[in-house]
Amino acid sequence: MLPRKTTLPGSPRRFLPIALTLASVFTVSCGPVASAEGTDTPFLASISQSATTESIVNGAFSSGSTTPWWNSANTQSRVENGLWRLDVGGGTANAWDALAGQSGLALVSGRAYTLSFTASASASVSIRTTVQLDSAPYTATLDRQVALDGTSRRYSFPFTSSVSSAQGQVTFQLGGRGALTVRLDDISLTSETGSTGSGPIAMTNGFYTDPNSNPAVWARNNGGDGRAALIQSNIASRPMARWFGNWNPDIASAVSSYVGAAAAANKLPILVAYNIPGRDCGSHSGGGAGTPDAYRSWISAFASGLGNRPAIVIIEPDALAQLDCLPNDLARQTRVDLLRYATEQLRDRASNTWAYMDGGNARWIAPDTMAQRLQSAGVGNIRGFVANVSNFYITAETVTYGNAVNAALSSRYGYTRPFAVDTSRNGNGSNGEWCNPGGRKLGTPTQAGGGAELLLWVKVPGDSDGQCGIAPGAPAGQFDPEIAWRLIHGT
């Protein structure tokens, strides 16, 4: 099997300042980097052209009443000048000690929603907003910190519900910030409906399990090996991505065949486009298209192979984060232009695909810098971005990073994007090594929701990162049952 995916050598991946003339694309920002808390700021760009259904009642407070909105004992509530005014006294310790919200909202797992509202506060504070179950265990399918100050701003947070319930709720959690007044208006919780509706997740019944993944083929061909049964049940039977690159001689046919098999099963396939020229900086997974024109033809054929069938596509792992290894400004600009072309092709040729541009990981490129690169590479043309591909950082740390990237996108460009997290090998987190490290473990299987819009097994568990670590004899992309066995057991 030809190479699938590795990362630039280094332990851990490092922040590299970039001294370039293409400052708007590549340089490290002189402005503030988003906080580790992942505070979100306004999203002003539309990401969907489909019809919507509104769940909130009385989100504009035009009648002068707050009904059916409720508030907790530590919160005073009234309508003032057409706005919902919430006053919180001092003495609260936790955000949930001062609550306001609306309950009885229907949520459908896998459906795309957007929570929007206009807000300001009497002081510069961060409040918490959630969409969650209204009774124990209060599972939150959206959970965001929102930076407020005296200026009224519009906020909007797209997400995909990870729960189904007739008893969902929207909350605003204002405690733990001292005495405070918050004003809210035009609160909306919409779900997408219609032919393009809730995107590929709602069009299908779960994610596609690749019957010919490397682990599946190995388990099928090695039934007498004592490891085969566990590898089949813990890895091969799980939905994960298939990687496409220059090892596919007819890319349109290969993609079409794969998504066609998934469509026939009414399942959602995950694909990785991995053929950028100069791939992996010539390291373990080096290669890619020979010229920019060859790549344009390849990615156009990849997108055409998808057609109107539902799919999730990961665009070119490491391509943006590894801009630093390219020799000059022209090479860097060429790569950014190719990535933007990829987003345009997927947008125009694959109407039911959610595509996510690779956005590095939590300890590689600073969030503000990555936001600039994503913007220049056309993330506004597609569903969003993905973090932690083929890496090991825990989901919580990666979600914090994704939120920080979104904060920078919002601050600089006025929009945010949903993001996905590769959880294939992050069950034990990172030990600072990147190439077949021992002691790692499988993470949360592919699902909608879970802190990000999607948690995905992008890296195929058991596929080698290169001839290194615990698999010095396994080239990149080759399945090694010992790697898989140790990921199952966390050893």
N, C-alpha and C positions, 0 to 999 in steps of 0.2 A: 504494500500500500504506500502510495506517495505521501509526502509530508502533509500534515494537517495544520499544526499550529504550535508555535512556541513563542517565547518572549525574548526581548533584547537582553543579552547577558548583563547581569548586575544583581546585587543582593543587598537591600531591596532595590527595585527600580527607583531611579533617582530623579530629582528635579534638576533640569538642565537649563540654565539661562541661555537665551538665544539672541545673539547679536546679529540682527538682520535688518535690512532696509524695509522689508515687508512688515512694518511694525503692527499694522492693524490685524494681521493674521497670526503672527508667530511670536511676538515678543511677550515677555512676562509683564503683566500690568503693573503700573506704578500706583494704581489705586488699591483700595482695600480688598483683600481676599475674603470671600464669604466665611462666616463663622462656622465652627465645627458643629454648631447646633442645627445648621441647615435651614436657617430662616428663609421663608419664601416671600417673594415680592410679586407685583402684579403680572399677570399674564394677559396680554392685550391682543394676541393674534388668534384667529380662529383656526382650529385644527380639523374641523369636520364640516362637510357641506350637507350632511343629512338632516332630516327632520328631527325635531326633539319633542319630548314629553316632559312637562313640568310636574314635579312632585310636591313642591313647597306651596303651602296655602298662606296667603297674606304676606308675601315677601316684600311688598312695597309700602305697607302700613298706611295706605292712602285713606282708609276709613277712620283713622285716628285710634284704632284699637290694636292691641298686641295679640289678641286671640287668633290662632291656637298656640302661640308661642308661650313657653313657660320659663320661669327662672327660679333658682334656688334661694334659700333663706338669706344668704349673704349678698344677694344681688337685688337691687331695686330696678324696676322696669317701667318705662312709660314711653308714649309717643310724643316727640317734641319737634315741632317744625317739620313734620313729615318724616322724621327719622326715629328709629328705635334707639332710645337712650337707656344705657345700662350703667348704673352706679354701683361701685364696689367700695366698701369701707376697708380700713386697714385690718390687720390681724389674721389674714388668711395665709396658710402655709403652702398649699398645693394649688395647682391650676384648677383642679376639679372642686375645690372648696367654694368657688363662685361660678356657678353654671347658668347658662341660658340655652334654650334650644327648642326644637320641634320634633315630636315623636310620631309614631304611626306611619312611617314612610316605608313603602315597599322597595326591597332591594333584590336583585336577581344576580346570582353568581355568574361571572363571565360577561356581564353587560357593562358597556361603557357609560360612565356618568361624568358630569362636570358640576362641581360646586362653585358658585360665583357669588360675590357680594361686594358691596362698597362699604368702606370702614375708615374711621379715624379714631384717635384717642387723645385724651387730655395730656398725655406724656408719651415720650418715646419708649415703647414697651414691645415685648413679644408676647402674643397670646397664642393659645392653642385652639385649633378647630378640628373637629372630627366628623366623620360619618361612621356610625357604629350601631351595634345592637343596643337596644334600650334597656336590656336586663342582663344579668350575669350570664356569660363572662365578659360582656361589654366589648366584644371583638370589634376592633376598628378596621374598616377597609380603606379609610383615608384618615391620615393623622398628620397634621402640618403645624409648624410654628409659623406665625405670621407677624411680620414687623409692622407696627402701627406708629403713627405720630399725629401731629395736628392737621396734616393735609389729608383730605379725603381722597382715597384711591380705590380703583377697581381691582379685585383679586379674583382669579379663576384657577381652579385646580382640576384637571381631568384625571380620572382614575378608572380602573376596572374593578368592579365589586368582586370580592373573594367570598361573599356570603349571600345566602338567599334567606329572606325573612320578610314577613309582613310588618314586623315591628322594628324597623330601623329608625335612627334619629340623627339629626344634625345637632352638634353642640358647639358652643363657644365657651371656652374655659378661661376665666379671667383672674383666677385667684393667684396668690403668691407674689403679686406685683405692687402691693401697697394700695393706698386709696387711688381710685381710677374711675374715669368716665370713658365709655366706649360708645360710639354712635355707629349704627348699622343701617343699611338700606339696600333695596333691590336684591334680596337674598333669593337665590335660585338653585335648585338641584334638578338638572335635566338629564334625561337618558336619551340616547340616540335610537331612532326608529326609522323604518323605511328600508329601501332596497340595499343601501350601503350601511344602514342601521348601526349596529354596535360593532361593526368591523368583523374581522375573521373569527374572533372567538365566539361570537353569537351565531355565526354561520355554520359552526361545526359542533361536534359533540366530543370535546376533549382533544388532547394533543396526540399526534401520530407517533407510534412506536415503530422505529425503523427495523424491519425484520432482517435486514442485511447490514446492520451496523457491524463494526469490527468485533465488539464483544459478542453479538448474537452469532456471527459466523464462527467465531472461535468456540463458543459453547456448543454449537451444533456439531462441529467437527471433532470435538474432544470430549465426548460424553463419558469416556472412561477416566478422565482426569478428576481427581477428588475435589477440585475447585470449581468444576463446571456448573454444578447445580446452583451454588450460591452466586456465581457470576451471572448466570441466567436470571435468577429471581431478583437480585439486588441491582443489577445494572442493565442487562440486555433487554429486560421486560419493561424498562422505563422509557418515556419519551425523551429524546435528545436530538441534537442537531446533526444534520449531515453537511459535511464541508465539500464545497465545489471549487475547483481550481484548474490549473493547466494539466492535471491528470485526466480531465474529462475531455475526450477528443471532440465531441459534439455537445457543446454546453446547452444549447436550446433543447435538444432531445433528452439529455440527462435530467435537466430540471423539469421538463414537462412530464417525463415518465414518473419522477418522484412525486410531484404534487398531484399527478393524476391518480397514483395509487392511494395517496392520502385522501383525496376527494372521494374516491370510490368507497372508502371506509368511513366517510363523514368525519374525518379527523383533521386536525390542524398541523401541518408539517412545519418544522423549523429548519431553515437553510442558512448556510454561511457562504457569502461570496468572498473568496480569498485568492485573488489573482492580480493584485496591484503590482505594477512594475517595481522591482527592487524590494520585493516582499521580505519582511523580517530582517531587513538590513543585511541580507546575505548570510544570516546565521542559520541555525538548524533547519528552519522552514523556508530558507531562501528560495527564490524563483519568481514566478509571476509572469505576466504577459511581457513579451519582448520589447514592445514599443507602446507609447501612448495610444496610437491609432489601433493597435491590436487590442488594447484594453477596452477602448470605446466599443469596438465591434463585439468583444466578449460580453461585456456587461449589458449591452443592448440585447444580445441574444439570450442572456440569462433572464432579463426582465420579460422578454417575449415568451419564453418558456413557461413563465408563471401564468400569464394571461389573466383572466378574471377569477381564477380559483384562489381560495383563501390560503394565506401563507404568512409566516413570520420570517423575515430575512434580517440577518446580521451582516452589516456592510464592513468588510475589510478590517478585521482585528489588527490592532497596533498601528494602522496606517497613519493616523493623526498623531498619536503619541510618539511615533518614531520619526517625525519630521526632522528631529535634531540630527539624525544620522545621515541625512542627505547632504551632498557636497556643497550646494550653493542655493542662492535664492531662486534661480530658475527651476532647479529640480524640485524645490519645495512648492513653488507656485504651480508647477505642472501636476504634482500629486494632488494638491487641493482642488485644482480644476477637474481632475479625473474623478475625485470623490463627489464633487458637485454634479458632474455629469451622471454619475451613478444614481444619485438621488432623483435627478430629473427623469431618468429612464424608468426607475421603479415607480415614481409618481404617475408618469404618463402611460405606462404600458401594463402596470400590474395594479388594477383598481381595487382589489380586495386583499392587498398585501399591507401589513404593518411592517415597515422597515425601520431598523435602529442602527444608527451610526456608532461604531466603536468609539468610546470616550475614555479609554485608559482605565486606570484603577486608583484606589484611594491614596496610594503613596508614590505616585509617579509624577504626573503633571499637575501643577496647581490648578484648582477649579476655575479661577478666572481666566487663566491661559487656555485651558481646555474649552471653555465657553467661547472664546474668540475663534478658536480653530473650528469648532463645530458650526458656528455661524458662517464662517467663510466656506466651509465644505458643504453647506446646503442643508443643515439639519432642519431648517424651517420648511423644507419640501416634503419631509417624511414624518413618520409617527414620532420618532424620538431618538434616544441614544441608549447605549448599553455599557455597563461597567463591569470590571472584574473578569473579562473573558480570559479563560485559561489560567486564572490566578486563584488565590487562596484566601483573600481577606474576607472576614465574616460579613454576613449580610448587613448587620446593623451599621458597621463602619462604612460599607459601600453605599448604603442608603444615605448616610450623612454626606458622603462625597457627592452623590447624585443631586441631593438637595442643594448643596453648595454650588454646583455647576448651574443648576436652575436659577439660583439667586443671582449669579453673575449674568446669565442670559437675560433675566428680567431687568436687572439694573442697567445693562448696556444696550439691550435691543428691544425691551418691552414685551418679551414673551418667555414662556417656559415650555418644556416638552416632557411628556411621560418618559420614564426610563425603565430599563430591565436590568437584572443582575444575573450574572452567571454564578450559580450555586453548586455546580457539578462537583467541586472538590473543596469546598470551604467549611466543611463540618467541624474541623479542628482549627480553623483559622490558618494564618501564615506563620511560618517559623523564620521568615526572612530569606528563604531560598526560593528559587523560581523553577528550577529544572529537575523534575522528578524527585522532589524531596520526600523523605520518609515521614511517617507520623501524621500524614494528612488523612482526611476522611471525606466520604461522600456527604454532600449537603442536601438541603431540602429539594425534593424532586420537582420537576417542572410543574408550575401552577400559575394561575392568574392571582394577582394580589400577593400579600405577604410583606408589605413595606414598600415595594416598588410595583409598577404596573404588572410586570411579569417576573417570576423567578424561573430561570431556564437552565437546563443542562446544555450549555453551548459546547464546551470542551467534552469530548467523549471520554468518560472515565475509563482508565486503562490504556488509552493511547499515549504513547511516549511523547515527552517534550523534546527529546533529543538523546544523544548518547551521553548520558550524564546521570548523576544522582544514584538512585537505587536501580536504574536500568541502563548501565553503561554500554550494553550491547544492542539496545533497541533504537533504531533511527526514529526521527520525529514522525509521528503519525502511525507508527506500527503498534499494534496492540500487544501488550505484555501482560499475561495473566497474573504475574506476581504483583505488578502495580495495582491491578484491579483488586486482587485479593487483599492487599494491604489497605486500599481505600475503603473496602467494606469493613475491615476490622479496626481501622484507625491506627495502624502500626507502621 
